[in-house]
Amino acid sequence: MLSQQIRAMRTARKMSQVELANAVGVTKQSVSNWENDNIQPSIEMLVRLAAVFSVSTDYLLGQEARDTIDVTGLSPDVISHLRELVDDLRRAEMRG
């Protein structure tokens, strides 16, 4: 559900509703309404939310199970290190 996804992405990034609202150019009340499933964000806002969270709109809508990280501008060496770190964290999660 989009409302839950917005809240989860915002809280995972330790953002307040006010901070998210400022990032996408709306009021705190709009963010609150989205998270409480009172209203749905417009397509334009959905695109802005995806950009702020560095995910696809499909991910926000629950159509894609994978989360992604934007590595634009990073060197291949740094990207390789990030992949190793993610693999290490994934293995640690599986262990316990």
Buried (B, 14 or more C-beta within 10 A) or exposed (E): EBBEBBBEBBEEEEBEBEBBBBBBEBEBEBBBBBBEEEEEBEEEBBBBBBEBBBBBBEBBEEEEEEEEEEEEEEEEEEEEEEEEEEEEEEEEEEEE
